């Protein structure tokens, strides 16, 4: 069984610190500054994430309620049966979206850059 030398320990600590720093840098995306709300594929509202607001957007199943607080937005209530868009919770990063497909309402966060250039489902 071999033991670690001082140089080995230095390399391990340096590489471990580098991995942690790169992980933090890579996962920390751009914070969004605007929200785009769509109904039936058409933009209904583009609003700033700087101040608190609420919106009610009508869709084929009923009204979707959207909440905006400084720096974040979410779909608070929706008449869709599975509530998947409500379960998305608060969105903060540029490129994030919540889609209420049965009610044809969506919420997208936009900023200077996005974390990815396309989504595939």
Z-matrix of the N, CA and C atoms (Angstrom, degrees):
N
C 1 1.455
C 2 1.523 1 108.57
N 3 1.318 2 116.64 1 130.10
C 4 1.461 3 120.52 2 -178.76
C 5 1.517 4 110.18 3 -100.98
N 6 1.295 5 115.77 4 150.56
C 7 1.464 6 120.17 5 178.00
C 8 1.521 7 109.80 6 -105.20
N 9 1.303 8 115.32 7 159.67
C 10 1.462 9 120.68 8 179.64
C 11 1.514 10 110.11 9 -78.64
N 12 1.303 11 115.20 10 140.39
C 13 1.461 12 120.92 11 175.34
C 14 1.522 13 109.09 12 -94.92
N 15 1.313 14 116.90 13 171.35
C 16 1.469 15 122.07 14 -178.86
C 17 1.528 16 111.11 15 -58.97
N 18 1.312 17 117.88 16 -41.09
C 19 1.459 18 121.67 17 179.05
C 20 1.521 19 112.22 18 -66.00
N 21 1.336 20 116.30 19 -39.31
C 22 1.470 21 120.48 20 177.70
C 23 1.523 22 111.00 21 -62.46
N 24 1.313 23 115.55 22 -44.82
C 25 1.452 24 120.37 23 179.54
C 26 1.531 25 111.08 24 -62.79
N 27 1.324 26 117.70 25 -38.99
C 28 1.465 27 122.03 26 177.79
C 29 1.518 28 111.88 27 -63.66
N 30 1.333 29 116.84 28 -42.10
C 31 1.461 30 121.03 29 178.68
C 32 1.531 31 110.15 30 -65.40
N 33 1.312 32 118.06 31 -42.71
C 34 1.459 33 121.40 32 178.85
C 35 1.526 34 111.65 33 -63.07
N 36 1.309 35 118.44 34 -44.87
C 37 1.460 36 121.68 35 179.23
C 38 1.524 37 111.76 36 -65.41
N 39 1.322 38 116.81 37 -41.47
C 40 1.469 39 120.89 38 179.58
C 41 1.526 40 110.76 39 -65.76
N 42 1.321 41 117.40 40 -46.00
C 43 1.463 42 119.57 41 -178.83
C 44 1.529 43 111.09 42 -69.01
N 45 1.316 44 118.61 43 -37.04
C 46 1.458 45 121.46 44 176.27
C 47 1.515 46 111.51 45 -63.02
N 48 1.326 47 116.92 46 -42.92
C 49 1.468 48 120.94 47 178.01
C 50 1.524 49 110.78 48 -63.98
N 51 1.322 50 117.26 49 -38.91
C 52 1.454 51 121.63 50 178.93
C 53 1.532 52 110.75 51 -64.72
N 54 1.313 53 117.54 52 -41.95
C 55 1.463 54 121.02 53 178.81
C 56 1.531 55 110.37 54 -62.89
N 57 1.316 56 117.75 55 -44.36
C 58 1.463 57 121.40 56 179.06
C 59 1.529 58 110.35 57 -62.78
N 60 1.328 59 118.06 58 -45.88
C 61 1.466 60 121.73 59 -179.34
C 62 1.526 61 111.47 60 -63.07
N 63 1.326 62 118.30 61 -42.80
C 64 1.466 63 121.28 62 179.65
C 65 1.528 64 111.46 63 -67.88
N 66 1.318 65 117.33 64 -35.46
C 67 1.464 66 120.56 65 178.02
C 68 1.522 67 110.37 66 -64.78
N 69 1.316 68 116.68 67 -46.21
C 70 1.466 69 120.62 68 178.51
C 71 1.527 70 110.26 69 -61.74
N 72 1.308 71 117.65 70 -43.87
C 73 1.464 72 121.91 71 -179.18
C 74 1.531 73 111.06 72 -65.01
N 75 1.339 74 117.66 73 -42.38
C 76 1.462 75 121.09 74 -176.21
C 77 1.528 76 112.30 75 -71.96
N 78 1.320 77 118.82 76 -34.24
C 79 1.463 78 121.81 77 -176.69
C 80 1.513 79 112.79 78 -87.91
N 81 1.297 80 118.71 79 -12.66
C 82 1.457 81 121.15 80 -179.47
C 83 1.522 82 108.77 81 -89.09
N 84 1.340 83 116.24 82 88.60
C 85 1.457 84 121.56 83 -178.11
C 86 1.520 85 112.44 84 -76.83
N 87 1.298 86 115.17 85 178.71
C 88 1.458 87 122.36 86 179.59
C 89 1.521 88 109.76 87 -72.29
N 90 1.313 89 117.22 88 129.56
C 91 1.459 90 121.73 89 175.89
C 92 1.528 91 108.03 90 -70.72
N 93 1.316 92 115.95 91 136.52
C 94 1.456 93 120.37 92 179.69
C 95 1.511 94 111.82 93 -74.26
N 96 1.331 95 115.87 94 154.98
C 97 1.465 96 119.52 95 177.57
C 98 1.527 97 112.79 96 -125.23
N 99 1.333 98 117.53 97 -11.59
C 100 1.458 99 120.52 98 176.45
C 101 1.531 100 109.57 99 -137.30
N 102 1.317 101 115.42 100 159.82
C 103 1.453 102 121.82 101 176.96
C 104 1.527 103 108.08 102 -125.04
N 105 1.322 104 115.82 103 137.07
C 106 1.463 105 121.79 104 178.19
C 107 1.526 106 107.12 105 -113.46
N 108 1.328 107 116.27 106 123.04
C 109 1.456 108 122.40 107 -179.73
C 110 1.521 109 108.07 108 -109.68
N 111 1.346 110 115.91 109 128.63
C 112 1.460 111 121.08 110 -179.58
C 113 1.525 112 109.99 111 -122.66
N 114 1.328 113 115.42 112 148.03
C 115 1.463 114 123.07 113 172.04
C 116 1.518 115 107.47 114 -135.17
N 117 1.303 116 116.78 115 128.13
C 118 1.471 117 122.91 116 -178.72
C 119 1.527 118 111.62 117 53.94
N 120 1.326 119 116.89 118 37.05
C 121 1.454 120 122.16 119 177.43
C 122 1.516 121 115.60 120 81.06
N 123 1.310 122 118.44 121 -5.08
C 124 1.463 123 122.40 122 -178.78
C 125 1.534 124 109.47 123 -104.83
N 126 1.327 125 116.46 124 140.33
C 127 1.465 126 120.80 125 177.57
C 128 1.524 127 108.74 126 -70.04
N 129 1.333 128 115.88 127 121.51
C 130 1.454 129 122.25 128 -179.91
C 131 1.529 130 110.20 129 -93.94
N 132 1.339 131 115.47 130 -40.09
C 133 1.466 132 120.03 131 -176.12
C 134 1.521 133 109.44 132 -154.76
N 135 1.325 134 115.69 133 141.87
C 136 1.457 135 122.83 134 168.52
C 137 1.521 136 105.60 135 -122.29
N 138 1.333 137 116.30 136 118.74
C 139 1.461 138 120.30 137 -173.50
C 140 1.524 139 110.56 138 -129.67
N 141 1.302 140 115.40 139 156.12
C 142 1.459 141 122.26 140 177.46
C 143 1.526 142 109.81 141 -79.86
N 144 1.320 143 115.86 142 148.72
C 145 1.459 144 121.26 143 174.52
C 146 1.527 145 111.42 144 -90.08
N 147 1.316 146 117.55 145 13.77
C 148 1.463 147 121.05 146 -176.25
C 149 1.525 148 112.99 147 -81.25
N 150 1.319 149 117.96 148 -25.61
C 151 1.467 150 119.70 149 -177.20
C 152 1.524 151 110.99 150 -134.49
N 153 1.321 152 115.79 151 155.43
C 154 1.466 153 121.62 152 -178.54
C 155 1.529 154 110.53 153 -73.63
N 156 1.343 155 115.04 154 134.36
C 157 1.465 156 122.02 155 177.96
C 158 1.519 157 108.71 156 -152.55
N 159 1.301 158 116.56 157 163.34
C 160 1.465 159 121.89 158 172.01
C 161 1.516 160 108.81 159 -131.49
N 162 1.324 161 115.33 160 149.33
C 163 1.458 162 121.45 161 178.94
C 164 1.518 163 108.69 162 -132.56
N 165 1.300 164 116.47 163 147.49
C 166 1.457 165 123.71 164 171.63
C 167 1.521 166 106.83 165 -119.42
N 168 1.330 167 116.16 166 118.64
C 169 1.462 168 121.96 167 -176.52
C 170 1.526 169 108.22 168 -117.29
N 171 1.321 170 115.88 169 125.63
C 172 1.466 171 120.87 170 -179.16
C 173 1.522 172 111.00 171 -85.73
N 174 1.316 173 115.37 172 138.15
C 175 1.454 174 123.02 173 175.89
C 176 1.515 175 109.32 174 -133.74
N 177 1.327 176 118.22 175 -177.07
C 178 1.458 177 121.53 176 -177.28
C 179 1.536 178 113.87 177 -62.21
N 180 1.331 179 118.60 178 -29.01
C 181 1.462 180 121.65 179 -178.57
C 182 1.518 181 113.35 180 -93.36
N 183 1.326 182 117.63 181 -14.95
C 184 1.461 183 120.50 182 -176.58
C 185 1.521 184 110.86 183 147.20
N 186 1.317 185 116.08 184 -154.58
C 187 1.462 186 121.53 185 -174.40
C 188 1.523 187 111.30 186 -101.69
N 189 1.335 188 116.37 187 132.29
C 190 1.456 189 124.09 188 174.01
C 191 1.519 190 107.84 189 -101.12
N 192 1.329 191 116.84 190 131.21
C 193 1.460 192 122.29 191 -179.40
C 194 1.522 193 109.64 192 -104.93
N 195 1.338 194 115.58 193 126.43
C 196 1.456 195 122.75 194 -177.36
C 197 1.514 196 108.90 195 -117.15
N 198 1.346 197 115.90 196 133.78
C 199 1.459 198 122.30 197 178.00
C 200 1.517 199 109.62 198 -112.87
N 201 1.332 200 115.45 199 136.92
C 202 1.458 201 121.70 200 174.36
C 203 1.515 202 107.70 201 -122.80
N 204 1.322 203 116.09 202 129.11
C 205 1.454 204 123.25 203 172.83
C 206 1.519 205 106.59 204 -123.17
N 207 1.320 206 118.23 205 161.46
C 208 1.463 207 119.06 206 -179.14
C 209 1.533 208 112.58 207 -52.63
N 210 1.335 209 115.38 208 115.77
C 211 1.454 210 122.13 209 177.02
C 212 1.513 211 116.22 210 87.16
N 213 1.344 212 118.49 211 -0.97
C 214 1.455 213 119.36 212 -178.57
C 215 1.532 214 111.73 213 -156.35
N 216 1.332 215 115.19 214 160.47
C 217 1.466 216 121.08 215 179.83
C 218 1.518 217 108.71 216 -148.49
N 219 1.336 218 115.59 217 156.10
C 220 1.463 219 120.45 218 178.11
C 221 1.524 220 110.63 219 -155.81
N 222 1.322 221 115.21 220 162.78
C 223 1.451 222 121.10 221 170.17
C 224 1.527 223 105.76 222 -93.23
N 225 1.310 224 116.10 223 113.10
C 226 1.458 225 121.36 224 -174.31
C 227 1.528 226 112.23 225 -81.55
N 228 1.337 227 117.07 226 -42.13
C 229 1.468 228 121.93 227 -179.80
C 230 1.514 229 109.37 228 -143.79
N 231 1.326 230 114.38 229 145.53
C 232 1.462 231 120.17 230 -179.83
C 233 1.527 232 108.29 231 -153.30
N 234 1.334 233 118.05 232 143.04
C 235 1.467 234 119.88 233 -179.33
C 236 1.527 235 114.52 234 -79.68
N 237 1.320 236 118.59 235 0.75
C 238 1.465 237 120.82 236 -179.73
C 239 1.528 238 110.28 237 -63.09
N 240 1.330 239 117.92 238 146.27
C 241 1.463 240 120.49 239 -173.09
C 242 1.535 241 115.34 240 -67.01
N 243 1.326 242 120.01 241 -36.11
C 244 1.467 243 121.05 242 -174.58
C 245 1.524 244 113.66 243 -94.65
N 246 1.318 245 118.46 244 -12.29
C 247 1.468 246 123.05 245 175.57
C 248 1.535 247 113.76 246 59.77
N 249 1.338 248 117.94 247 29.86
C 250 1.458 249 120.58 248 -178.26
C 251 1.526 250 112.36 249 -64.89
N 252 1.318 251 117.65 250 -37.87
C 253 1.466 252 119.49 251 -179.17
C 254 1.527 253 111.34 252 -70.55
N 255 1.321 254 117.72 253 -30.82
C 256 1.464 255 121.05 254 177.00
C 257 1.530 256 109.30 255 -70.49
N 258 1.326 257 117.02 256 -37.67
C 259 1.469 258 122.01 257 -179.43
C 260 1.528 259 112.94 258 -69.28
N 261 1.338 260 117.82 259 -13.88
C 262 1.466 261 121.02 260 176.39
C 263 1.524 262 110.95 261 -60.72
N 264 1.317 263 116.38 262 -31.20
C 265 1.463 264 120.50 263 179.57
C 266 1.522 265 112.10 264 77.87
N 267 1.322 266 114.30 265 -157.10
C 268 1.468 267 120.69 266 -177.65
C 269 1.516 268 110.66 267 -75.11
N 270 1.322 269 116.69 268 134.49
C 271 1.466 270 123.53 269 176.85
C 272 1.525 271 108.00 270 -107.23
N 273 1.326 272 117.05 271 134.01
C 274 1.462 273 120.97 272 -177.78
C 275 1.524 274 113.36 273 -130.36
N 276 1.318 275 117.86 274 -29.11
C 277 1.461 276 122.06 275 -172.89
C 278 1.522 277 111.55 276 -89.92
N 279 1.307 278 115.62 277 144.25
C 280 1.455 279 121.54 278 176.39
C 281 1.520 280 109.50 279 -59.89
N 282 1.338 281 116.19 280 131.19
C 283 1.455 282 121.52 281 -179.75
C 284 1.511 283 113.69 282 99.93
N 285 1.321 284 118.70 283 -15.24
C 286 1.457 285 120.38 284 178.10
C 287 1.525 286 110.59 285 -73.07
N 288 1.339 287 116.06 286 149.31
C 289 1.464 288 120.37 287 -179.09
C 290 1.522 289 110.16 288 -147.50
N 291 1.313 290 115.51 289 151.40
C 292 1.464 291 123.43 290 171.80
C 293 1.520 292 106.58 291 -123.38
N 294 1.316 293 116.36 292 126.13
C 295 1.462 294 121.84 293 -175.35
C 296 1.522 295 110.22 294 -117.73
N 297 1.310 296 116.38 295 120.86
C 298 1.464 297 122.40 296 173.35
C 299 1.521 298 106.51 297 -100.98
N 300 1.308 299 116.94 298 82.45
C 301 1.460 300 121.10 299 -172.27
C 302 1.522 301 114.52 300 -64.07
N 303 1.336 302 120.42 301 -42.83
C 304 1.470 303 117.81 302 179.27
C 305 1.529 304 113.12 303 -61.24
N 306 1.335 305 116.54 304 -32.90
C 307 1.465 306 120.28 305 -179.36
C 308 1.532 307 112.06 306 -96.40
N 309 1.315 308 117.88 307 -0.92
C 310 1.466 309 124.68 308 176.91
C 311 1.528 310 112.85 309 58.43
N 312 1.339 311 116.84 310 41.24
C 313 1.464 312 122.75 311 177.94
C 314 1.523 313 107.87 312 -123.11
N 315 1.339 314 117.02 313 138.69
C 316 1.461 315 120.57 314 177.57
C 317 1.521 316 110.60 315 -137.81
N 318 1.312 317 114.30 316 157.30
C 319 1.457 318 123.93 317 -179.66
C 320 1.520 319 106.82 318 -133.19
N 321 1.322 320 117.81 319 126.98
C 322 1.467 321 121.77 320 -179.31
C 323 1.521 322 109.65 321 -131.73
N 324 1.328 323 115.92 322 136.61
C 325 1.461 324 121.84 323 176.54
C 326 1.521 325 107.99 324 -94.49
N 327 1.318 326 115.79 325 133.29
C 328 1.467 327 120.83 326 177.83
C 329 1.516 328 110.19 327 -124.42
N 330 1.317 329 114.78 328 149.95
C 331 1.461 330 121.80 329 177.58
C 332 1.514 331 109.17 330 -147.90
N 333 1.325 332 115.13 331 -160.65
C 334 1.469 333 119.35 332 179.39
C 335 1.518 334 111.72 333 -67.42
N 336 1.338 335 116.92 334 -38.96
C 337 1.463 336 121.43 335 178.11
C 338 1.526 337 108.01 336 -136.45
N 339 1.330 338 116.19 337 162.65
C 340 1.456 339 120.65 338 175.63
C 341 1.523 340 109.71 339 -111.17
N 342 1.316 341 115.88 340 157.17
C 343 1.459 342 120.77 341 -178.85
C 344 1.534 343 110.92 342 -71.54
N 345 1.333 344 117.68 343 -21.80
C 346 1.457 345 122.64 344 -179.64
C 347 1.519 346 107.56 345 -149.90
N 348 1.308 347 116.62 346 162.02
C 349 1.460 348 118.99 347 -175.21
C 350 1.514 349 113.55 348 -100.20
N 351 1.324 350 119.61 349 -9.53
C 352 1.453 351 121.67 350 177.16
C 353 1.520 352 110.06 351 -160.45
N 354 1.305 353 115.91 352 157.62
C 355 1.464 354 122.09 353 176.04
C 356 1.512 355 108.77 354 -124.31
N 357 1.295 356 116.21 355 145.12
C 358 1.457 357 121.38 356 175.58
C 359 1.511 358 109.90 357 -129.61
N 360 1.315 359 116.14 358 132.22
C 361 1.465 360 120.66 359 178.42
C 362 1.495 361 109.90 360 -119.19
